[in-house]
Amino acid sequence: SYSSNLFGYIKNCFEYAFRMRYISTNEFLFVDKDSVLAFVNVKPPKKDEERILTRKQLKDLYDATLDQEKRHPYYMPNYAIELATQTGMRVGELAALRWCDLQDGYIHIDYSEHRVDYEDHSELVIGEPKNLKHRKFPFNPLIEDIFHRIKNLGIESEFVFARENGERYTAHDISCACNRRGEEAGIENVCIHRIRRTVASELRKIYDIKTVASLLGHLEETDEAYYHYDNSEE
């Protein structure tokens, strides 16, 4: 539910603040989730078909993305969307991906983009991924082809998804591009996280929950609760 998700976001904020030593004690450890949510009236959760993409929608999104790649080959967010359909990576992880993270036939996911808020300004920084878990995702022929096409463009940058001047595209850039590609494909409310849910559900058709959680960087209970959707009709 929305309230349960919000509770999780707040919990993660407190954990991050404690880990970064912005606060000396994580008081949220003493908050009882069930007691709080018992007083909250929430809207019914979205239907599964609104939270994931059907295979046809995924293909339409993929085709729209490839079309834009041909029109604008140096616009890297399109390649990031394409990689998301293959890996289910988080948008912050895509924005932080570096060439040195591609080793031995795997994408090593060790970093993510985060926004750090100060009293008078905010900054985007590259830090640890969500859940602080290192993971790696194996290449397949399509993934290899994505990186090969980007390499052939000759952009010099430590980041995979970078502008021609070497400056990396942000998570916001990638998110906006994803939403536009969805509109071009005739699909409402397309985001990288919706693609991530879709990839998780497709993987669950093949692999056990432990394997899928490892590939996507989830706790097993998180994958079971939030990333397993009923797309059996597809």
PLY file of the C-alpha trace (Angstrom):
ply
format ascii 1.0
element vertex 234
property float x
property float y
property float z
element edge 233
property int vertex1
property int vertex2
end_header
0.00 0.00 0.00
0.99 3.64 -0.30
1.33 4.07 3.44
3.49 0.98 3.79
5.77 2.23 1.01
5.97 5.67 2.63
6.86 4.04 5.96
9.69 2.22 4.19
10.98 5.41 2.58
11.05 7.21 5.93
12.77 4.25 7.56
15.45 4.29 4.84
15.94 8.03 5.31
16.60 7.58 9.01
18.97 4.69 8.35
20.87 6.74 5.79
21.05 9.76 8.09
22.40 7.59 10.92
24.92 5.89 8.63
26.16 9.28 7.35
26.31 10.55 10.98
23.79 13.32 10.38
22.00 12.03 13.49
23.51 10.31 16.51
20.63 7.91 17.17
18.19 6.23 14.81
14.97 6.90 16.72
12.94 5.27 13.98
14.03 1.88 15.31
11.52 2.40 18.11
8.56 3.09 15.80
6.10 0.22 15.57
4.96 -0.09 11.96
1.72 -1.98 12.64
0.62 0.52 15.29
1.20 3.46 12.96
-0.47 1.94 9.91
-3.52 0.89 11.95
-4.57 4.57 12.03
-4.01 5.23 8.32
-6.71 5.13 5.69
-5.18 4.39 2.31
-6.33 4.06 -1.26
-6.47 0.53 -2.67
-3.22 -0.47 -4.34
-2.90 -0.29 -8.08
-3.81 -3.33 -10.11
-0.91 -5.46 -11.22
-1.40 -4.45 -14.85
-0.91 -0.82 -13.84
2.37 -1.52 -12.06
4.09 -3.63 -14.70
4.27 -3.66 -18.49
2.76 -6.40 -20.60
5.10 -8.06 -23.05
3.47 -6.12 -25.88
3.91 -2.85 -24.02
7.53 -3.72 -23.26
8.13 -4.44 -26.96
6.42 -1.19 -27.99
8.57 0.74 -25.51
11.69 -1.05 -26.72
10.85 -0.26 -30.37
10.20 3.42 -29.54
13.53 3.58 -27.74
15.44 2.01 -30.64
13.75 4.42 -33.06
14.99 7.39 -31.02
18.46 5.87 -30.81
18.61 5.86 -34.62
17.39 9.46 -34.76
19.66 10.71 -31.99
22.53 8.23 -31.56
24.43 10.40 -29.04
21.50 10.77 -26.64
22.54 8.27 -23.98
19.33 8.08 -21.87
17.80 5.97 -24.64
20.54 3.37 -24.22
19.99 3.49 -20.46
16.30 2.66 -20.98
17.28 -0.21 -23.24
19.67 -1.56 -20.59
16.94 -1.25 -17.94
14.68 -3.57 -19.97
17.43 -6.19 -19.87
18.59 -5.84 -16.26
15.94 -4.13 -14.14
18.59 -1.74 -12.78
17.46 1.23 -10.70
17.60 4.62 -12.39
20.25 5.87 -9.94
22.39 2.81 -10.71
22.11 3.47 -14.45
23.16 7.09 -13.97
26.20 6.04 -11.92
27.36 3.18 -14.18
31.01 3.43 -15.19
33.00 1.53 -17.78
35.22 0.07 -15.06
32.10 -1.60 -13.61
31.93 -3.88 -16.66
34.25 -6.79 -15.94
34.48 -10.49 -16.75
31.11 -10.64 -18.49
29.22 -8.96 -15.64
27.84 -5.56 -14.74
29.15 -4.92 -11.24
26.62 -2.68 -9.48
28.38 -0.92 -6.62
27.23 2.68 -6.97
24.11 4.79 -7.36
23.24 8.45 -7.73
21.82 10.11 -4.62
20.63 13.62 -3.83
22.10 15.14 -0.69
20.18 18.09 0.76
21.97 20.82 2.69
20.47 23.88 4.37
20.91 26.13 1.35
21.35 23.76 -1.60
21.23 20.19 -2.88
23.90 18.13 -4.60
23.86 14.96 -6.67
26.52 12.51 -5.51
27.61 9.00 -6.42
27.42 6.70 -3.42
26.52 3.22 -2.28
23.54 1.48 -3.89
20.28 0.97 -2.04
20.54 -1.77 0.65
24.34 -1.36 0.50
24.54 -4.62 -1.43
27.14 -5.31 -4.09
25.71 -7.39 -6.88
26.51 -8.33 -10.43
24.31 -8.97 -13.44
25.53 -11.25 -16.25
25.87 -10.04 -19.81
23.65 -11.46 -22.52
24.06 -10.78 -26.27
21.68 -7.80 -26.16
23.54 -6.23 -23.23
26.87 -6.73 -24.96
25.45 -5.10 -28.10
24.27 -2.03 -26.14
27.75 -1.41 -24.73
29.35 -2.10 -28.11
27.18 0.51 -29.84
27.94 3.10 -27.16
31.68 2.41 -27.39
31.60 2.91 -31.15
30.34 6.47 -30.67
33.73 7.38 -29.24
32.55 9.47 -26.28
35.36 9.89 -23.75
34.05 9.57 -20.20
34.38 7.29 -17.21
30.58 6.99 -17.22
28.71 4.79 -19.67
25.79 7.18 -20.19
27.56 10.47 -20.83
27.20 13.53 -23.02
29.65 14.25 -25.81
31.58 16.53 -23.43
32.02 13.62 -20.99
29.49 14.85 -18.41
27.21 12.07 -17.22
23.44 12.09 -17.65
21.56 12.19 -14.35
18.82 9.92 -13.07
16.36 12.75 -13.77
17.50 12.89 -17.41
16.96 9.16 -17.80
13.58 9.25 -16.05
12.30 12.05 -18.29
13.46 10.22 -21.41
11.74 7.04 -20.22
8.46 8.87 -19.74
8.69 10.37 -23.24
9.43 7.01 -24.84
6.39 5.61 -23.06
4.18 8.37 -24.45
5.54 7.72 -27.94
4.68 4.04 -27.49
1.15 4.92 -26.35
1.71 3.84 -22.73
0.90 6.02 -19.73
3.06 6.44 -16.65
6.15 4.60 -17.83
9.15 4.88 -15.54
12.36 2.96 -14.92
10.89 1.48 -11.74
7.92 0.09 -13.67
10.40 -1.55 -16.03
12.24 -2.90 -12.99
9.03 -4.47 -11.64
8.38 -6.04 -15.04
11.87 -7.54 -15.26
11.51 -8.92 -11.74
8.19 -10.58 -12.57
9.58 -12.09 -15.77
12.61 -13.44 -13.91
10.37 -14.98 -11.24
8.82 -17.13 -13.96
12.21 -18.76 -14.46
14.27 -18.46 -11.29
13.74 -18.92 -7.58
13.18 -15.91 -5.32
16.71 -16.00 -3.90
18.26 -15.76 -7.36
15.98 -12.93 -8.46
16.57 -11.00 -5.24
20.32 -11.37 -5.77
20.15 -10.14 -9.37
18.01 -7.11 -8.53
19.54 -6.21 -5.18
16.52 -6.92 -2.98
15.93 -8.66 0.26
13.97 -11.82 -0.50
10.97 -10.61 1.48
11.03 -7.33 -0.46
11.00 -9.16 -3.76
8.11 -11.33 -2.62
6.07 -8.41 -1.29
6.62 -5.75 -3.94
8.11 -7.22 -7.13
6.08 -10.34 -7.84
3.05 -9.52 -9.95
0.44 -11.66 -11.60
1.11 -11.47 -15.32
0.12 -15.09 -16.02
-2.26 -14.00 -18.78
0.74 -12.74 -20.70
0 1
1 2
2 3
3 4
4 5
5 6
6 7
7 8
8 9
9 10
10 11
11 12
12 13
13 14
14 15
15 16
16 17
17 18
18 19
19 20
20 21
21 22
22 23
23 24
24 25
25 26
26 27
27 28
28 29
29 30
30 31
31 32
32 33
33 34
34 35
35 36
36 37
37 38
38 39
39 40
40 41
41 42
42 43
43 44
44 45
45 46
46 47
47 48
48 49
49 50
50 51
51 52
52 53
53 54
54 55
55 56
56 57
57 58
58 59
59 60
60 61
61 62
62 63
63 64
64 65
65 66
66 67
67 68
68 69
69 70
70 71
71 72
72 73
73 74
74 75
75 76
76 77
77 78
78 79
79 80
80 81
81 82
82 83
83 84
84 85
85 86
86 87
87 88
88 89
89 90
90 91
91 92
92 93
93 94
94 95
95 96
96 97
97 98
98 99
99 100
100 101
101 102
102 103
103 104
104 105
105 106
106 107
107 108
108 109
109 110
110 111
111 112
112 113
113 114
114 115
115 116
116 117
117 118
118 119
119 120
120 121
121 122
122 123
123 124
124 125
125 126
126 127
127 128
128 129
129 130
130 131
131 132
132 133
133 134
134 135
135 136
136 137
137 138
138 139
139 140
140 141
141 142
142 143
143 144
144 145
145 146
146 147
147 148
148 149
149 150
150 151
151 152
152 153
153 154
154 155
155 156
156 157
157 158
158 159
159 160
160 161
161 162
162 163
163 164
164 165
165 166
166 167
167 168
168 169
169 170
170 171
171 172
172 173
173 174
174 175
175 176
176 177
177 178
178 179
179 180
180 181
181 182
182 183
183 184
184 185
185 186
186 187
187 188
188 189
189 190
190 191
191 192
192 193
193 194
194 195
195 196
196 197
197 198
198 199
199 200
200 201
201 202
202 203
203 204
204 205
205 206
206 207
207 208
208 209
209 210
210 211
211 212
212 213
213 214
214 215
215 216
216 217
217 218
218 219
219 220
220 221
221 222
222 223
223 224
224 225
225 226
226 227
227 228
228 229
229 230
230 231
231 232
232 233
